[in-house]
Structure formats: C-alpha cells, structure tokens
C-alpha cells in the first residue's frame, strides 16, 4: 500500500509509510487463521450450547440418585415391618392385623413416591429429547433461519431472568414463547427457597440443600456449608448468646478445623467483641453484606453442580460481541453514537475486556521490496514519499549523491532526506 506524507516532512512520531507497501497482521495471526479454518460455525455454536443439554442430564442424574436413596430407605422399613409380622405371636409387639395394615399403608406410600419419581424422570427425559431435536434443526444452511435464532435469543434472555431471580416473569415468558422444554425453570425453582431464605437471613434451607448434595459438594471441595455454619455462629455472637455459640462451634465448626484453621480462629475471636465494634478486622464479620456473599456463593455452587456457566449466557454473548468493538479510543469517550460502547452500561460490561485489535505494522520498501525496520529505517523525501535507507543509499551512490523519486521524478540530495520513526 502506497502512503504519502504531506511536505514538509518533519521527523515523524508515527510510522509514515509513503511509497511503501504495508500490511498488518494480528498477533499469532497465522496459527489463529489455521485454527479457524478447522473449526466450522456448527462446531463453535455447539460448544456454546453445551449447557442446554448438560443441565437436564445432571438434573436427571440427581433425581435418579434421590429415587435410589428413597427406595432403599423405604425398602428397609418394609423389610423391618415384614420381620415384625413374621415374628411369633408371643414376641410380636403389636397384633398381626395392625402390623399388616401398617405394612400395606407403607407399601402404598412407597408406590406413590416411586410413581412421582417416575413421572419426574419421564419429564426430564422428554426435555432432553426436545433439546436434541432443537439442536438438530441447526445446520450451516439454516444459520439465517429467523425462527431458530429467535428461539435461541429467547432462551438466552430467559436464562438471564432466572439467574436474576425473576422466576414468575420467566415462567410467563417461557409459556408465551413456547420454549418451556428448552429452559430450566424447574431447576431454578428448586434453588428459589434457598436464595429467598438466605436473603431473609436464614440458613436452614441452605444447610438442608448441602446435606442433600453432600457427596457432590465434597468432590468439588466446596466451602459453602462451612460458610453457612460460620454465619450461624456469627449470628449467635451478634445477639450475645455466647454459651449457645460456643456449644454450636464445638459441634458444627470444630470438624472443619483442619481445613479452615485461620478462618475459624478469626471467627471465634468475635466472642471477645460486640457487633458494634470499630475494629475493622472483626467488624466485617458482622456486616449484613455477608448474606449477599452467601447468596452469590450458593448460586456459584448451584451452577457448578448442574454444569451451568457461572455468568449468564446473555453476558457471555454480549461480551463476545463487545470484545470485537473495543478500541483504545472507547474508554476516552470517542465512540460514535452508533457504537454500542457509547452507552455507559455497555462500556461497563466491556471494561474488563482487552482491546479488539493489537497489531504490528509491516512497512515494505517500494523499491527493494524489503522490510523497513530499525536496521533499515524509512526515510522521507521532501515530496512526502517514503523509501528504505538501503534503497536510497544505493541510489545516491549510483547517482552522485542525487535521489530521484521513482513515482514522481522529484529530485533531491541525500542530505534533504528526513528519518521517520516507527511506533
């Protein structure tokens, strides 16, 4: 690409590239381009749709585990009742007829529970099938299919609504858009009680959830249960119920000692302080914002359990688009009004993202076709055209110190040239 610097040409702070062929490449451009060629649009989109399939599968696995535990528990109770009925009349604690009646009632109850689990599992299997069918509708030829794209957009918006706890609005939206089988409202409804209880400063439902999913939380080395126990201890200290707090710590916090020694030492020291303390180290433990932190911690563990992304899909997609638009001029408020980054909310969302284009310029001499760099810097003629030092030195050597611009025929001496600097 030929570039021209308007005369007079002072020493340039930027890289004037007159009479030069310039090309720009992104960092690592060669390898990235090869990788992109290997990846089809279908492959990239399906990666982003992993959550769509994984959530119902994880929910189904959880239901199956719950069914198994319930069946084993009920079966053990039934076998115990049968043993009591089969015992000799003299050893029986209750009359055989009463025992048989109780046994029949228990069997009916077990049947109802298993039927409920079966219906739930069937619904989850149907949801998996519906999502597979939805994904199979996508193909490179139907990327412009407005119905498929609209459904996908509705799913992304509804996912955001559920994560922001707009459950009722999300349910109405799912029905109006006819996408209930493609979203996970029931999964989030299960977490609703826990979130609301933590917002109301109650930990019992959250602890029950931890107990129900103890094995999964242990595998991920979650500290949610410890934080809940710790908060319950702090609440007892806050109301000056020290004896109860000490007994609670011995029963529920002591087992966590080897894992969270420093946190426990920090928390138990609050027994010597009141909730109104001005000591910054311990004042933070009595802060009401710790409940908000527990809500966020629960949501993160909840997402990990069901294979969801920690951030809403809407945020991920928006940031992916904004990352392609962000330039160094955006934070300075120099974006045109048509640019989404001219909006404060979008700019805040793009704040942690890198700039879209980080490139190095390559200036190639028009005469020699060689790269102009620090070893062979560009020189600017009085008429504004730029060529490499090597080419102009060779020209001056062969023409008695005279330089002739190959483009315009302009003549000058070598001493008239000005050095350009590449930034």
C-alpha positions in Angstrom: 0.0 0.0 0.0 1.5 3.3 -1.0 1.5 6.0 1.6 2.3 9.7 1.3 3.4 12.2 3.9 2.5 15.8 3.1 5.5 18.1 2.8 7.3 19.5 4.6 8.0 16.2 6.3 9.4 16.7 9.9 10.8 13.7 11.9 7.7 11.6 12.3 6.5 10.4 15.6 4.4 7.8 13.9 5.3 5.5 11.0 4.8 7.4 7.8 5.0 4.9 5.1 5.0 6.7 1.7 5.9 4.7 -1.3 5.7 1.6 0.8 3.7 -1.5 0.8 2.3 -2.0 4.3 0.4 -4.9 5.8 -1.0 -5.6 9.3 -1.2 -8.9 11.0 -2.8 -9.8 14.3 -0.7 -11.3 17.0 -0.4 -15.0 16.3 -2.4 -14.5 13.2 -1.0 -17.4 11.2 -1.9 -20.1 13.8 -5.3 -18.5 14.6 -6.2 -18.4 10.9 -5.3 -22.1 10.5 -7.3 -23.0 13.6 -10.3 -21.0 12.4 -10.3 -22.9 9.1 -10.5 -26.2 11.0 -13.5 -25.0 13.1 -16.8 -24.8 11.4 -19.6 -22.5 12.6 -21.5 -25.6 13.7 -18.7 -26.7 16.0 -18.4 -23.2 17.6 -22.1 -22.9 18.2 -22.5 -26.4 19.6 -19.8 -25.6 22.2 -21.8 -22.7 23.4 -24.9 -24.9 23.6 -23.3 -27.5 25.9 -25.3 -26.1 28.9 -28.5 -26.7 27.0 -28.0 -30.5 27.2 -25.9 -30.9 30.3 -28.4 -29.2 32.7 -31.3 -31.7 32.2 -28.9 -34.6 32.2 -27.4 -33.5 35.6 -30.9 -32.9 36.9 -32.0 -36.4 35.8 -28.9 -37.9 37.5 -29.8 -36.1 40.7 -33.4 -37.3 40.5 -32.2 -40.9 40.0 -29.9 -40.7 43.0 -32.7 -39.4 45.1 -35.0 -42.1 43.8 -32.5 -44.8 44.7 -32.0 -43.4 48.3 -35.7 -43.2 48.9 -36.3 -46.7 47.5 -33.6 -48.1 49.7 -34.9 -46.3 52.8 -38.5 -47.4 52.2 -37.5 -50.9 51.3 -35.5 -51.3 54.6 -38.5 -50.1 56.5 -40.8 -52.5 54.7 -38.5 -55.4 55.4 -38.4 -54.5 59.0 -42.2 -54.5 59.1 -42.3 -57.9 57.4 -39.9 -59.3 60.0 -42.1 -58.0 62.8 -45.2 -59.5 61.2 -43.4 -62.8 60.7 -42.3 -62.9 64.4 -44.1 -65.4 66.7 -47.3 -64.0 68.2 -45.8 -64.0 71.7 -42.8 -61.9 70.6 -44.9 -59.5 68.5 -45.2 -56.0 69.9 -48.4 -55.3 68.0 -51.3 -57.5 66.8 -50.6 -59.1 63.4 -53.6 -57.5 61.8 -52.4 -54.0 62.8 -48.9 -54.8 61.6 -50.2 -56.0 58.2 -52.4 -52.9 57.8 -49.4 -50.6 58.6 -47.3 -52.6 56.1 -49.9 -52.2 53.3 -50.1 -48.4 54.0 -46.4 -48.2 53.8 -46.3 -50.1 50.5 -48.9 -47.8 49.1 -46.9 -44.8 50.2 -43.8 -46.2 48.7 -45.6 -46.8 45.4 -46.9 -43.2 45.3 -43.4 -41.9 45.9 -41.9 -44.1 43.2 -44.7 -43.1 40.7 -43.9 -39.4 41.4 -40.2 -40.0 40.8 -41.0 -41.9 37.6 -43.2 -39.0 36.2 -40.4 -36.6 37.1 -37.8 -38.7 35.3 -40.0 -39.1 32.3 -40.4 -35.3 32.1 -36.7 -34.8 32.2 -36.1 -37.4 29.5 -38.7 -35.7 27.4 -36.9 -32.4 27.9 -33.6 -33.9 26.8 -35.3 -35.2 23.6 -36.8 -31.8 22.9 -33.4 -30.1 23.2 -31.7 -32.6 21.0 -34.4 -32.1 18.4 -33.9 -28.3 18.7 -30.2 -28.6 18.1 -30.6 -31.0 15.2 -32.6 -28.2 13.5 -29.5 -26.2 13.2 -27.2 -26.5 10.2 -24.9 -24.2 8.3 -27.6 -23.8 5.7 -30.1 -22.5 8.3 -28.0 -20.0 10.1 -30.3 -17.3 8.8 -33.3 -19.2 9.9 -35.1 -16.5 11.9 -37.3 -18.9 13.9 -34.3 -20.9 15.2 -32.3 -17.7 16.0 -35.3 -16.2 17.7 -35.8 -19.3 19.9 -32.1 -19.2 20.8 -32.3 -15.5 21.8 -35.4 -16.2 23.9 -33.5 -18.9 25.7 -30.6 -16.6 26.4 -32.9 -13.9 27.8 -34.9 -16.3 29.9 -31.6 -17.7 31.3 -30.7 -14.2 32.5 -34.1 -13.7 34.1 -33.8 -16.9 36.0 -30.4 -16.1 37.3 -31.6 -12.7 38.4 -34.5 -14.4 40.3 -37.3 -13.2 38.1 -39.0 -16.6 38.3 -42.6 -15.6 37.7 -41.8 -13.4 34.8 -39.6 -16.1 33.3 -42.4 -18.7 33.6 -44.8 -16.4 31.8 -42.2 -15.6 29.1 -41.5 -19.4 28.6 -45.2 -20.1 28.0 -45.6 -17.1 25.7 -42.6 -18.1 23.6 -43.4 -21.8 23.8 -39.9 -22.8 25.0 -40.6 -24.3 28.4 -38.9 -27.6 27.5 -35.8 -25.7 26.3 -35.3 -23.9 29.6 -34.5 -24.9 33.2 -37.2 -23.2 35.2 -37.8 -26.2 37.5 -34.1 -26.4 38.3 -34.0 -22.8 39.4 -37.3 -23.1 41.2 -35.6 -25.7 43.4 -33.0 -23.1 44.3 -35.6 -20.4 44.9 -36.3 -21.4 48.5 -32.6 -21.4 49.4 -32.0 -18.0 47.8 -35.0 -16.4 49.5 -34.1 -17.9 52.9 -30.6 -16.5 52.7 -32.0 -13.1 51.7 -34.1 -13.4 54.9 -31.0 -14.3 56.9 -32.0 -18.0 57.5 -29.5 -20.8 56.8 -31.7 -23.9 57.5 -32.9 -24.5 53.9 -29.3 -23.9 52.5 -27.9 -26.4 55.0 -30.6 -28.9 54.0 -29.5 -28.4 50.4 -25.9 -29.0 51.3 -26.8 -32.2 53.2 -28.8 -33.4 50.2 -25.9 -32.8 47.8 -23.1 -33.6 50.3 -21.2 -36.0 48.1 -21.2 -33.7 45.0 -20.1 -30.7 47.1 -17.3 -32.7 48.7 -15.9 -33.7 45.3 -15.7 -30.0 44.2 -14.2 -29.1 47.6 -17.0 -26.6 48.2 -16.8 -24.4 51.3 -20.5 -23.4 51.2 -21.5 -25.5 54.2 -18.6 -24.2 56.3 -19.6 -20.6 55.4 -23.2 -21.2 56.4 -22.2 -22.8 59.7 -19.8 -19.9 60.3 -22.6 -17.3 59.6 -24.9 -19.1 62.0 -22.2 -18.9 64.7 -21.7 -15.1 64.0 -25.4 -14.5 64.3 -25.4 -16.1 67.8 -22.5 -13.9 68.8 -24.3 -10.9 67.4 -27.1 -11.3 69.9 -24.7 -12.0 72.8 -25.7 -15.7 73.1 -22.2 -16.7 73.9 -22.9 -20.1 75.6 -25.0 -21.3 72.7 -22.4 -20.0 70.2 -19.6 -21.9 71.9 -21.7 -25.1 72.0 -22.6 -24.7 68.3 -18.9 -24.1 67.4 -17.8 -27.3 69.2 -20.5 -29.4 67.5 -20.5 -28.0 63.9 -17.4 -25.9 63.4 -14.7 -28.0 65.1 -14.8 -30.7 62.4 -13.8 -28.0 59.9 -10.7 -27.0 62.0 -8.0 -28.9 60.0 -9.3 -27.3 56.7 -10.1 -23.8 57.7 -8.0 -23.1 60.7 -7.3 -19.4 60.1 -11.0 -18.6 59.3 -12.1 -20.4 62.5 -9.6 -18.5 64.6 -10.7 -15.3 63.1 -14.4 -16.0 63.7 -14.1 -17.4 67.3 -12.2 -14.2 68.2 -15.5 -12.4 67.8 -16.5 -13.8 71.2 -14.4 -11.0 72.7 -16.1 -8.3 70.6 -19.6 -6.9 70.2 -21.4 -6.4 66.9 -20.8 -2.7 67.1 -17.0 -3.0 67.3 -14.9 -0.5 65.4 -12.1 -3.0 64.8 -12.1 -3.4 61.1 -10.8 -6.9 61.3 -13.9 -8.2 63.1 -16.4 -5.5 62.1 -16.5 -7.1 58.6 -17.8 -10.4 60.1 -20.8 -8.6 61.5 -21.6 -6.8 58.3 -25.0 -7.5 56.7 -23.5 -7.8 53.2 -22.1 -11.2 54.2 -25.6 -12.6 53.5 -25.3 -11.3 49.9 -22.0 -13.0 49.7 -23.6 -16.3 50.8 -26.3 -15.9 48.1 -23.6 -15.4 45.5 -21.6 -18.4 46.8 -24.7 -20.6 46.7 -25.5 -19.6 43.2 -22.0 -20.4 42.1 -22.1 -23.9 43.7 -25.6 -24.4 42.2 -24.3 -23.6 38.7 -21.3 -25.9 39.1 -23.5 -28.8 40.2 -25.7 -28.5 37.1 -22.9 -27.7 34.7 -24.0 -24.2 34.0 -21.8 -21.2 33.2 -21.1 -19.1 36.2 -22.0 -15.9 34.2 -25.4 -15.5 32.5 -25.3 -16.6 28.8 -26.5 -13.1 27.9 -23.4 -11.5 29.5 -21.1 -14.0 27.7 -22.7 -13.3 24.3 -22.7 -9.6 24.8 -19.0 -9.5 25.9 -18.1 -11.7 22.9 -19.6 -9.0 20.6 -18.2 -6.1 22.6 -14.7 -7.5 22.5 -14.7 -7.1 18.8 -15.7 -3.4 19.0 -13.5 -2.2 21.9 -10.6 0.0 20.8 -8.2 2.3 22.8 -10.4 5.3 21.9 -13.5 3.8 23.5 -12.6 4.4 27.2 -11.9 8.1 26.2 -15.5 8.6 25.1 -14.6 9.0 21.4 -17.0 6.3 20.1 -19.6 7.4 17.6 -23.2 7.4 18.8 -24.0 4.4 16.7 -21.4 2.3 18.6 -22.8 0.3 21.5 -19.8 1.2 23.5 -21.0 4.8 23.6 -23.6 3.6 26.1 -22.4 3.6 29.8 -23.9 0.2 30.5 -22.1 -1.5 27.6 -18.9 0.3 28.4 -19.1 -1.0 31.9 -19.6 -4.5 30.6 -16.7 -4.2 28.3 -14.4 -2.7 30.9 -12.5 -5.9 31.8 -12.2 -7.0 28.1 -9.0 -6.5 26.1 -8.9 -4.2 23.0 -10.0 -5.9 19.8 -7.0 -5.1 17.6 -3.5 -5.4 18.7 -1.4 -5.3 15.6 2.1 -4.7 14.3 2.6 -2.7 11.1 5.0 -4.1 8.4 6.4 -1.4 6.1 7.8 -2.8 2.8 10.0 -0.6 0.6 8.5 0.1 -2.8 12.0 -0.1 -4.5 13.6 -3.1 -2.9 10.5 -4.9 -1.5 12.4 -5.4 1.7 11.1 -4.8 5.2 11.7 -1.4 6.8 12.6 -1.7 10.4 15.2 -0.4 12.9 18.0 -2.0 10.9 16.7 -0.5 7.6 14.7 2.6 8.7 12.4 4.5 6.4 13.5 7.9 5.0 11.1 10.6 3.9 11.7 12.7 0.8 10.7 16.4 0.7 7.8 15.5 -1.5 6.4 13.2 1.2 7.1 9.8 -0.2 9.0 7.2 1.9 11.5 4.6 1.0 14.1 2.4 2.8 17.5 3.7 3.8 19.2 0.8 2.0 17.5 1.7 -1.3 18.1 5.4 -1.1 21.8 4.9 -0.1 22.3 2.7 -3.1 20.5 5.2 -5.4 22.7 8.1 -4.1 25.9 6.0 -4.5 25.0 5.4 -8.2 23.7 8.9 -9.0 26.5 11.1 -7.5 24.5 11.8 -4.3 21.3 12.6 -6.0 17.9 10.9 -5.1 15.1 10.6 -7.8 11.7 9.6 -6.6 10.6 6.6 -8.8 7.0 7.7 -8.5 7.1 11.4 -9.3 10.6 12.0 -10.7 11.3 14.5 -8.0 15.0 15.1 -7.4 16.9 16.0 -4.2 20.1 15.3 -2.4 20.6 12.6 0.3 21.1 15.4 2.9 17.5 16.6 2.2 16.0 13.3 3.5 14.3 13.0 6.9 14.3 9.9 9.0 10.9 8.5 10.0 10.3 6.7 13.3 8.1 3.6 13.6 5.9 3.4 16.7 
